[in-house]
């Protein structure tokens, strides 16, 4: 009796395609959410400066934000 693995191959192919598609979909979704809601914002940077006993200027806050954005793109 000869076994034909047509269905088995189809199921394996569907699982692999689903896993690859799911990976890229999750990656895209996480990147989009991180862009909308960054993990740190200007308010948090201002609070950090105040905890260190310094009153930050807007230029310092913008410089820190720009530095963090440049480092996140690496």
Backbone as a ProteinNet text record, in pm:
[ID]
protein_1_A
[PRIMARY]
XXXXXXXXXXXXXXXXXXXXXXXXXXXXXXXXXXXXXXXXXXXXXXXXXXXXXXXXXXXXXXXXXXXXXXXXXX
[TERTIARY]
84.1	0	88.9	68.6	150.3	80.6	157.5	100.8	130.3	28.1	43.4	39.1	147.8	158.5	109.7	17.5	-32.2	-94.3	-182.6	-248.3	-148.9	-60.2	39.7	129.7	173.4	257.2	183.2	55.6	-26.3	-41.2	-59.8	-73.2	58.4	169.6	300.7	326	296.3	316.1	229.6	104.7	15.7	69.1	121.6	177.9	300	387.2	507	468.4	378.2	334.4	265.1	185.5	119	218.5	320.7	422.4	501.4	541.8	618.3	531.3	409.2	318	287.9	267.7	241.9	359.6	480.3	600.2	608.5	591.8	602.6	486.9	367.2	253.3	275.5	323.1	349.9	461.3	564.9	675.7	627.1	543.5	489.4	402.7	319	229.4	307.5	409	489.1	564.4	621.8	691.1	595.4	475.3	375.4	335.5	314.4	276	389.5	513.3	626.5	643.5	611.4	619.8	509.8	391	280.3	301.8	350.8	366.7	509.9	599.6	739.3	754.4	853.6	869.8	908.4	964.2	999.3	961.8	912	871.2	935.3	903.5	965	931.6	810.9	769.3	858.4	890.2	975.9	1118.7	1167.5	1303.4	1308.5	1205.2	1198.8	1200	1125.9	1121.7	1258.9	1329.3	1463.3	1559.2	1556.3	1642.4	1610	1480.4	1440	1485.8	1484	1530.9	1680.6	1751.8	1896.2	1925.2	1820.6	1839.7	1869.7	1832	1857.5	1726.3	1720.4	1604.6	1646.5	1591.9	1635.9	1576.7	1653.9	1601.5	1535.7	1455.6	1389.4	1493	1603.1	1708.3	1769.2	1788.9	1844.4	1746.9	1619.5	1518.9	1512.7	1511.7	1509.3	1634.5	1749.8	1875.6	1870.4	1815.7	1804.7	1708.6	1595.4	1498	1558.4	1629.9	1692.2	1798.1	1875.1	1977.1	1913.5	1802.7	1734.8	1675.4	1620.3	1565	1676.1	1791.2	1903.7	1953.2	1958	2005.5	1906.3	1776.2	1676	1672.4	1724.7	1723.8	1840.9	1930.4	2046.6	2007.5
-117.7	0	124.4	209.1	329.3	447.5	524.4	639.2	766	844.4	969.5	1083	1158.5	1263.3	1398.1	1403.7	1529.8	1617.1	1563.1	1640.4	1683.4	1591.9	1622.5	1737.6	1734.4	1841.4	1973.7	1968.6	2089.5	2150	2066.4	2114.7	2176.3	2111.4	2164.7	2298.6	2307.1	2432.1	2543.9	2512.7	2613.3	2660.1	2568.5	2606.3	2696.3	2662.2	2742.9	2881.7	2887.8	3017.9	3100.6	3036.6	3107.3	3161.9	3083.7	3128.4	3246.4	3238.4	3346.9	3472.2	3454.9	3568.8	3631	3548.9	3598	3674.4	3626.3	3695	3835.2	3847.9	3979.4	4071.5	4016	4095.9	4148	4063.1	4106.5	4209.8	4191	4286.9	4423.5	4426	4550	4618.8	4541.9	4597.3	4657.1	4588.7	4637.8	4764.5	4767.5	4888.5	5006.9	4983.5	5090	5141.9	5053.2	5094.5	5169	5125.9	5194.3	5334.2	5352.2	5485.1	5576	5521	5599.8	5632.4	5535.6	5550.4	5518	5612.9	5583.5	5551	5469.7	5428.5	5542.2	5649.9	5765	5891.7	5990.1	6113.8	6233.8	6352.5	6475	6495.6	6456.8	6472.3	6386.9	6266.2	6177.8	6232.4	6286.4	6343.8	6463.8	6546.4	6662.2	6617	6511.6	6459.4	6404.6	6339.4	6287	6400.6	6507.2	6622.6	6681.9	6694.8	6753.5	6665.8	6533.5	6444.2	6460.4	6497	6519.3	6659.7	6738.3	6871.6	6977.1	6951.7	7048.8	7089.7	7212.6	7258.3	7258.5	7166.1	7154.7	7263.2	7302.6	7394.3	7310.6	7373.3	7301.9	7245.2	7317	7268.5	7138.7	7130.9	7007.8	6891.3	6917.3	6811.8	6763.9	6857.6	6818.9	6740.9	6779.4	6709.4	6566.2	6546.7	6411	6328.3	6385.9	6312.9	6274.9	6367.3	6339.6	6231	6236.1	6135.4	5997.1	5991.5	5863	5810.6	5898.6	5855.5	5804.2	5871.5	5826.2	5690.2	5668.8	5540.7	5428.9	5460.5	5355.4	5308.2	5387.6	5348.7	5260.3	5231.8	5148.2	5009.5
0	0	0	-92.9	-107.4	-40.7	36.8	108.5	30.6	6.2	-66.1	36	48.9	149.7	102	9.5	-43.7	62.4	143.3	248.4	354.2	389.1	491.8	446.5	322.7	267.9	264.4	232.1	227.6	367.6	466.4	604.4	651.3	623.6	661.6	592.1	463.5	389.5	447	482.8	541.1	676.2	756.8	886.8	870.6	776	753.6	702.6	606.4	553.9	660.9	744.9	854.2	955	987.2	1083	1026.4	901.1	838.9	827	782	770.5	905.9	1005.9	1141.3	1197.6	1170.2	1217.5	1160.2	1028.4	965.1	1004.3	1021	1064	1206.8	1296	1433.6	1437.3	1355.2	1348.6	1301.9	1199.7	1147.7	1253.2	1322.3	1422.5	1539.6	1586.2	1698.5	1659.4	1539.3	1493.4	1486.2	1438	1426.3	1565	1658.8	1793.6	1863.7	1842.2	1903.3	1845.3	1718	1657.2	1712.6	1734.8	1788.2	1936.1	2011.4	2156	2195.3	2179.8	2212.7	2361.2	2394.6	2533.6	2627	2574.1	2658.3	2582.2	2654.1	2588.6	2659.2	2611.7	2665	2812.1	2849.7	2989.7	3081.5	3037.4	3117.1	3125.3	3014.8	3014.5	3109.2	3105.2	3194	3340.6	3372.3	3509.4	3550.5	3457.1	3487.2	3522.2	3443.5	3470.7	3607.4	3639.2	3766.8	3883.5	3866.4	3972.1	3994.8	3889.6	3903.2	3956.6	3979.8	4034.4	3930.5	3805.1	3697.9	3633.9	3590.3	3513.1	3366.1	3287.5	3148.1	3059.5	2960.6	2859.3	2749.3	2667.9	2557.2	2460.5	2441.8	2351.4	2404.5	2535.8	2594.3	2577.5	2599.1	2585.7	2441.5	2346	2204.1	2166.7	2221.8	2192.6	2244.1	2362.8	2418.4	2334.4	2296.1	2213.1	2078.6	2015.9	1886.6	1899.9	2007.7	2032.2	2050	2120.3	2141.2	2011.4	1928	1799.4	1707.9	1707.4	1623.8	1669.4	1800.4	1853.6	1831.4	1825.5	1806	1661.6	1568.9	1427.3	1389.3	1481.4	1449.3	1427.1
[MASK]
++++++++++++++++++++++++++++++++++++++++++++++++++++++++++++++++++++++++++

